[in-house]
């Protein structure tokens, strides 16, 4: 075969590097849509139009594909963050740069971002992915240094603890991967400006919110764990946690619900089995089937129950706390309280996307009702001049709900005395030392 023929033949097939990239794209899409644990090599091969055996010529395992996805993601994020910190000494400019860089990565790699957020914290506890702890520690250190610089410069509150506020803002921003898209209403530069304004200035106008010192709220806070993935941050064993959460005299159905919530939050819905739920709840597998019918039905019941309870609490607060500022305080507190007892709800609320087993129409109706309560409170506060009038209520409520859902449970594990109070201060009063 002559040279021309050789070149012509090579064009008919993908080069190995291109083929690897195609496989990774398909794998990443599946990991994002249905979870790493629930995705099989055969599904990836089918999506890439390969035989399973052929796929192994490019990657030795599914784990190797995930490894490549995560390494590329963190390399890009760290490069952006380092460039941001090298370009400015202004803490607020640097904070905006970190947020803009994070949202840019999310916008450019939405599926990889979802995989990182959903899987990173769990994977960092496994031997093969120990290096993730180092990567997340590097990124978290950058956020903490910016917060500390802001306190020293007098542009952030002197009672802030950089490790706590950095954890709150960083996890909240990365969790936006579940719904933020750069081609939407705000590009990363515009969105980063809105987020800095929200977290630094807060929602309430000066004097409208009675701010409190953060010392009593935080207590003897321990350093936060590196923050990128979403999930429980404390190391409490599931059985001990279940025993602490369960009301005295809880029946089998309640034990099953609490056990399922803990397992779904800890390891994900798709990989949790009914046997694991039954074992943790201390009931026979047959009894579990009698009480709930199936894992899918249990998830649907837990989701609808969570939102119904949350909306009922919101309604009570609307009567007891008619002023917008007080109402928003209540929305924060009720959301933190509800998430503390519903592990599955925190995961689904954060993702804001249902599973095939849960009726989409009902889930969207309940989510819409929750969003509506938050949005109306913000609009009422803007009209009554209690809140700043330059807010985008729809965007603000989604950011705040995402931040609370992301890791509100983590702060109890870190020793924070008043988790709801922490979010109320940051959301309403802001982190700024001088609010204009």
C-alpha positions as CSV (number, residue, x, y, z in Angstrom):
1,X,0.0,0.0,0.0
2,X,1.4,3.4,-0.9
3,X,1.5,6.4,1.4
4,X,-1.7,7.9,0.1
5,X,-3.5,4.7,0.7
6,X,-2.1,4.5,4.2
7,X,-3.3,8.0,5.0
8,X,-6.7,7.3,3.5
9,X,-7.1,4.2,5.6
10,X,-6.1,5.9,8.8
11,X,-8.9,8.5,8.3
12,X,-11.6,5.9,8.3
13,X,-10.9,5.1,12.0
14,X,-10.6,7.1,15.1
15,X,-7.1,7.6,16.4
16,X,-6.5,5.9,19.8
17,X,-6.4,9.3,21.6
18,X,-9.6,10.4,20.0
19,X,-11.3,7.1,20.8
20,X,-10.2,7.4,24.4
21,X,-11.8,10.9,24.6
22,X,-15.0,9.6,23.0
23,X,-15.2,6.8,25.5
24,X,-14.6,9.2,28.4
25,X,-17.3,11.5,27.2
26,X,-19.8,8.7,27.1
27,X,-18.7,7.3,30.5
28,X,-18.9,10.8,32.1
29,X,-22.4,11.3,30.7
30,X,-23.6,8.0,32.2
31,X,-21.8,8.7,35.5
32,X,-23.5,12.1,35.7
33,X,-27.0,10.8,34.8
34,X,-27.2,7.6,36.8
35,X,-24.2,7.6,39.2
36,X,-20.9,5.9,39.0
37,X,-21.9,2.9,41.1
38,X,-24.9,2.1,38.9
39,X,-23.1,2.4,35.6
40,X,-21.7,-0.8,34.0
41,X,-18.9,-1.2,31.6
42,X,-21.3,-2.8,29.1
43,X,-23.5,0.4,29.2
44,X,-20.4,2.5,28.5
45,X,-19.4,0.2,25.6
46,X,-22.9,0.3,24.2
47,X,-23.0,4.1,24.3
48,X,-19.6,4.3,22.6
49,X,-20.7,1.6,20.1
50,X,-18.0,-0.8,21.1
51,X,-17.8,-4.4,22.3
52,X,-17.0,-4.6,26.0
53,X,-13.8,-6.4,25.2
54,X,-12.7,-3.7,22.8
55,X,-13.2,-1.0,25.4
56,X,-10.6,-2.8,27.6
57,X,-8.0,-2.0,24.9
58,X,-8.3,1.6,25.9
59,X,-9.1,1.4,29.7
60,X,-8.3,-1.5,32.1
61,X,-11.5,-0.8,34.1
62,X,-14.4,1.5,34.8
63,X,-12.4,2.9,37.7
64,X,-9.6,4.0,35.4
65,X,-12.1,6.0,33.3
66,X,-13.3,7.8,36.4
67,X,-9.7,8.4,37.4
68,X,-9.0,10.2,34.1
69,X,-12.2,12.3,34.4
70,X,-11.3,13.4,38.0
71,X,-7.6,14.1,37.2
72,X,-8.5,16.3,34.2
73,X,-11.2,18.2,36.2
74,X,-8.9,19.0,39.2
75,X,-6.0,20.0,36.9
76,X,-8.2,22.6,35.2
77,X,-9.7,23.9,38.4
78,X,-6.4,24.2,40.2
79,X,-4.8,26.0,37.3
80,X,-7.6,28.6,37.2
81,X,-7.5,29.1,41.0
82,X,-3.7,29.6,41.0
83,X,-4.0,32.2,38.2
84,X,-6.6,34.1,40.1
85,X,-4.6,34.3,43.3
86,X,-1.5,35.3,41.4
87,X,-3.3,38.2,39.7
88,X,-4.5,40.2,42.7
89,X,-4.0,41.1,46.3
90,X,-7.6,42.3,46.8
91,X,-9.5,39.6,48.8
92,X,-12.9,40.5,47.3
93,X,-11.5,40.5,43.7
94,X,-9.8,37.1,44.6
95,X,-13.0,35.7,46.0
96,X,-14.9,36.7,42.8
97,X,-12.1,35.1,40.8
98,X,-12.4,31.8,42.6
99,X,-16.1,31.8,42.2
100,X,-15.8,32.7,38.5
101,X,-13.2,30.1,37.9
102,X,-15.4,27.4,39.6
103,X,-18.5,28.4,37.6
104,X,-16.4,28.5,34.3
105,X,-15.3,24.9,34.9
106,X,-18.9,23.9,35.7
107,X,-20.1,25.6,32.5
108,X,-17.4,24.1,30.3
109,X,-17.6,20.6,31.9
110,X,-21.1,20.2,33.3
111,X,-21.2,16.5,33.4
112,X,-17.8,16.1,34.9
113,X,-18.7,18.7,37.5
114,X,-21.8,16.7,38.5
115,X,-19.7,13.5,38.8
116,X,-17.1,15.3,41.0
117,X,-19.7,16.9,43.3
118,X,-21.7,13.7,43.6
119,X,-18.8,11.2,44.0
120,X,-15.7,13.0,45.3
121,X,-16.2,12.9,49.0
122,X,-17.1,9.2,49.1
123,X,-14.3,8.2,46.7
124,X,-11.7,10.1,48.7
125,X,-12.2,7.5,51.4
126,X,-11.2,4.6,49.2
127,X,-7.6,3.5,48.7
128,X,-7.4,4.1,44.9
129,X,-8.6,7.6,45.2
130,X,-6.8,8.8,48.3
131,X,-5.1,11.5,46.1
132,X,-8.5,13.2,45.9
133,X,-8.0,14.3,49.5
134,X,-4.8,16.1,48.6
135,X,-6.5,17.8,45.6
136,X,-9.5,19.0,47.6
137,X,-7.2,20.1,50.4
138,X,-5.3,22.2,47.9
139,X,-8.4,23.9,46.5
140,X,-9.9,24.4,50.0
141,X,-6.7,26.1,51.2
142,X,-7.0,28.7,48.5
143,X,-10.5,29.6,49.5
144,X,-9.5,29.8,53.2
145,X,-6.5,32.0,52.5
146,X,-8.8,34.5,50.6
147,X,-11.2,34.6,53.6
148,X,-8.4,35.1,56.0
149,X,-6.9,37.9,53.9
150,X,-10.4,39.5,53.9
151,X,-10.6,39.5,57.6
152,X,-7.1,40.9,58.0
153,X,-7.8,43.6,55.5
154,X,-11.0,44.6,57.3
155,X,-13.3,44.0,54.4
156,X,-14.8,40.9,56.0
157,X,-16.3,40.6,59.5
158,X,-13.6,40.2,62.2
159,X,-15.6,37.4,63.9
160,X,-15.6,35.2,60.8
161,X,-13.7,31.9,60.9
162,X,-12.1,31.6,57.5
163,X,-12.3,27.8,57.5
164,X,-16.1,27.8,58.2
165,X,-17.0,30.5,55.7
166,X,-14.7,29.2,53.0
167,X,-16.4,25.8,53.4
168,X,-19.8,27.3,53.2
169,X,-19.2,29.4,50.1
170,X,-17.0,26.9,48.3
171,X,-19.4,23.9,48.7
172,X,-22.3,26.1,47.8
173,X,-20.7,27.3,44.6
174,X,-19.6,23.8,43.5
175,X,-23.0,22.4,44.2
176,X,-24.4,24.7,41.7
177,X,-23.1,22.2,39.1
178,X,-26.4,20.4,39.6
179,X,-28.3,23.3,37.9
180,X,-26.1,26.1,36.8
181,X,-25.4,26.4,33.1
182,X,-23.2,29.1,31.6
183,X,-25.5,29.6,28.6
184,X,-28.4,30.6,30.9
185,X,-29.3,34.0,32.2
186,X,-25.9,34.7,33.8
187,X,-22.5,33.8,32.4
188,X,-19.8,32.9,34.9
189,X,-18.5,36.5,35.2
190,X,-22.0,37.9,35.8
191,X,-22.9,35.1,38.2
192,X,-19.7,35.4,40.2
193,X,-20.5,39.1,40.7
194,X,-23.9,38.3,42.0
195,X,-22.6,35.6,44.3
196,X,-19.9,37.8,45.8
197,X,-22.5,40.5,46.3
198,X,-24.9,38.1,48.0
199,X,-22.3,36.5,50.4
200,X,-20.5,39.7,51.2
201,X,-23.4,42.2,51.5
202,X,-26.2,39.8,52.4
203,X,-29.8,40.2,51.5
204,X,-31.1,42.6,54.2
205,X,-30.6,46.3,54.1
206,X,-28.4,47.7,56.9
207,X,-30.5,48.0,60.0
208,X,-33.2,45.7,58.9
209,X,-31.6,42.5,60.3
210,X,-30.5,42.3,63.9
211,X,-27.1,40.7,63.4
212,X,-25.5,38.6,66.1
213,X,-21.8,37.9,66.9
214,X,-20.6,34.7,65.3
215,X,-18.7,33.5,68.3
216,X,-21.6,31.9,70.2
217,X,-23.1,30.6,67.0
218,X,-19.9,28.8,65.9
219,X,-18.8,27.5,69.3
220,X,-15.6,25.6,69.4
221,X,-15.6,24.9,65.7
222,X,-13.2,22.3,64.4
223,X,-11.5,22.8,61.0
224,X,-13.7,21.9,58.0
225,X,-12.8,19.0,55.8
226,X,-11.7,19.8,52.3
227,X,-14.8,20.8,50.4
228,X,-15.7,19.8,46.9
229,X,-17.9,16.7,47.0
230,X,-21.3,16.7,48.7
231,X,-22.4,14.4,51.5
232,X,-22.0,13.7,55.2
233,X,-18.8,15.1,56.6
234,X,-18.9,13.5,60.0
235,X,-17.4,10.0,60.7
236,X,-20.3,8.8,62.9
237,X,-21.2,5.2,62.2
238,X,-24.6,4.6,60.5
239,X,-25.9,2.6,63.4
240,X,-24.9,5.1,66.0
241,X,-26.3,7.9,63.9
242,X,-29.6,6.0,63.4
243,X,-29.9,5.4,67.2
244,X,-29.4,9.1,67.8
245,X,-31.9,10.3,65.3
246,X,-34.7,7.8,65.8
247,X,-37.5,8.9,68.2
248,X,-38.1,6.7,71.2
249,X,-40.4,3.8,70.4
250,X,-40.1,4.2,66.6
251,X,-41.9,1.5,64.7
252,X,-40.5,-0.6,61.8
253,X,-41.8,1.7,59.1
254,X,-40.1,4.7,60.7
255,X,-36.8,2.8,61.3
256,X,-36.8,1.8,57.6
257,X,-37.3,5.3,56.5
258,X,-34.5,6.7,58.6
259,X,-32.2,3.9,57.7
260,X,-32.8,4.4,54.0
261,X,-32.2,8.1,54.3
262,X,-28.9,7.6,56.0
263,X,-27.7,5.0,53.4
264,X,-29.0,7.1,50.4
265,X,-27.1,10.1,51.7
266,X,-23.9,8.2,52.5
267,X,-23.5,6.0,49.4
268,X,-26.2,7.0,47.0
269,X,-29.6,5.7,46.1
270,X,-28.7,3.5,43.1
271,X,-26.2,1.3,44.9
272,X,-28.1,1.0,48.1
273,X,-29.9,-2.4,48.4
274,X,-33.1,-3.3,50.2
275,X,-31.0,-5.8,52.2
276,X,-28.7,-3.0,53.4
277,X,-31.7,-1.0,54.5
278,X,-33.3,-3.9,56.3
279,X,-30.1,-4.7,58.1
280,X,-29.6,-1.2,59.3
281,X,-33.2,-0.8,60.3
282,X,-33.1,-4.1,62.1
283,X,-36.0,-5.7,60.3
284,X,-36.2,-8.8,58.1
285,X,-36.0,-8.2,54.3
286,X,-39.5,-9.7,54.0
287,X,-40.9,-7.2,56.5
288,X,-39.3,-4.3,54.6
289,X,-41.2,-5.4,51.5
290,X,-44.4,-5.6,53.5
291,X,-44.0,-2.1,54.8
292,X,-42.8,-0.3,51.7
293,X,-43.3,-2.5,48.7
294,X,-40.0,-1.6,46.9
295,X,-37.0,0.7,47.2
296,X,-38.5,2.9,44.5
297,X,-41.8,3.3,46.3
298,X,-39.9,4.1,49.5
299,X,-38.0,6.9,47.7
300,X,-41.2,8.4,46.3
301,X,-42.8,8.3,49.8
302,X,-39.8,9.9,51.5
303,X,-39.5,12.7,48.9
304,X,-43.1,13.6,49.0
305,X,-43.2,13.4,52.8
306,X,-40.2,15.6,53.1
307,X,-41.6,18.4,50.9
308,X,-45.0,18.2,52.4
309,X,-43.6,18.5,56.0
310,X,-41.4,21.4,54.9
311,X,-44.2,23.3,53.2
312,X,-46.4,22.8,56.3
313,X,-43.7,24.3,58.5
314,X,-43.4,27.2,56.0
315,X,-47.1,27.8,56.3
316,X,-47.0,28.0,60.1
317,X,-44.1,30.4,60.0
318,X,-45.9,32.7,57.5
319,X,-48.6,33.2,60.1
320,X,-46.2,33.5,63.1
321,X,-43.6,35.6,61.3
322,X,-45.4,38.0,58.9
323,X,-42.4,40.4,58.4
324,X,-40.2,39.4,55.4
325,X,-36.9,39.4,57.4
326,X,-38.4,37.2,60.1
327,X,-40.0,35.0,57.4
328,X,-36.7,34.5,55.7
329,X,-35.1,33.6,59.0
330,X,-37.8,31.0,59.4
331,X,-37.3,29.6,55.9
332,X,-33.6,29.1,56.6
333,X,-34.2,27.5,60.0
334,X,-36.9,25.1,58.8
335,X,-34.9,24.0,55.8
336,X,-31.8,23.3,58.1
337,X,-34.0,21.4,60.5
338,X,-35.8,19.3,57.8
339,X,-32.5,18.4,56.1
340,X,-31.0,17.3,59.4
341,X,-33.5,14.4,59.6
342,X,-33.9,13.5,56.0
343,X,-30.7,12.3,54.3
344,X,-32.3,11.3,51.1
345,X,-34.2,14.6,50.8
346,X,-30.9,16.6,51.1
347,X,-29.5,14.7,48.2
348,X,-32.5,15.0,45.9
349,X,-33.2,18.5,46.9
350,X,-29.7,19.4,46.1
351,X,-29.7,17.6,42.7
352,X,-33.2,19.0,41.9
353,X,-33.7,16.2,39.5
354,X,-35.9,13.2,40.0
355,X,-35.4,9.5,39.3
356,X,-37.4,7.5,36.8
357,X,-39.2,5.8,39.7
358,X,-40.5,9.1,41.2
359,X,-43.4,10.8,39.3
360,X,-41.8,13.9,37.8
361,X,-45.0,15.9,37.8
362,X,-45.4,15.5,41.6
363,X,-41.8,16.2,42.3
364,X,-41.7,19.3,40.2
365,X,-45.0,20.5,41.8
366,X,-43.6,20.2,45.3
367,X,-40.2,21.8,44.3
368,X,-42.1,24.6,42.6
369,X,-44.1,25.2,45.7
370,X,-40.9,25.4,47.8
371,X,-39.3,27.8,45.4
372,X,-42.4,29.9,45.3
373,X,-42.4,30.4,49.1
374,X,-38.8,31.5,49.1
375,X,-39.3,33.8,46.1
376,X,-42.4,35.5,47.6
377,X,-40.6,36.2,50.8
378,X,-37.7,37.8,48.9
379,X,-40.1,39.9,46.7
380,X,-42.1,41.0,49.8
381,X,-38.8,42.1,51.5
382,X,-37.7,44.1,48.5
383,X,-41.1,45.8,48.3
384,X,-41.1,46.7,52.0
385,X,-37.5,48.0,51.8
386,X,-36.3,45.4,54.3
387,X,-34.2,43.8,51.6
388,X,-31.9,45.3,48.9
389,X,-33.9,46.1,45.8
390,X,-31.1,45.0,43.4
391,X,-31.7,41.3,44.0
392,X,-32.8,38.6,41.5
393,X,-35.2,36.7,43.7
394,X,-35.3,33.5,41.6
395,X,-31.5,33.3,41.4
396,X,-30.9,34.2,45.0
397,X,-33.4,31.7,46.4
398,X,-31.8,28.9,44.4
399,X,-28.3,29.8,45.5
400,X,-29.3,30.0,49.1
401,X,-31.2,26.7,49.1
402,X,-28.3,25.0,47.3
403,X,-25.8,26.3,49.9
404,X,-28.0,25.1,52.8
405,X,-28.7,21.7,51.2
406,X,-25.0,21.1,50.3
407,X,-23.5,20.7,53.7
408,X,-25.7,22.1,56.5
409,X,-25.4,18.7,58.2
410,X,-21.6,19.0,58.1
411,X,-21.5,21.9,60.5
412,X,-22.9,19.8,63.4
413,X,-20.1,17.4,62.9
414,X,-17.7,20.4,63.0
415,X,-19.0,21.6,66.4
416,X,-21.1,24.6,65.2
417,X,-23.6,25.4,68.0
418,X,-26.3,26.9,65.8
419,X,-26.3,25.8,62.2
420,X,-29.4,27.8,61.2
421,X,-28.0,30.9,62.9
422,X,-24.8,30.5,60.8
423,X,-26.8,30.5,57.6
424,X,-29.1,33.3,58.8
425,X,-26.1,35.5,59.5
426,X,-24.4,34.9,56.2
427,X,-27.6,35.1,54.1
428,X,-29.2,38.0,55.7
429,X,-26.4,40.0,57.3
430,X,-23.5,39.0,54.9
431,X,-19.8,38.5,55.6
432,X,-18.8,42.1,55.0
433,X,-17.3,44.3,57.8
434,X,-18.8,47.4,56.2
435,X,-22.1,47.0,54.5
436,X,-23.3,49.9,52.2
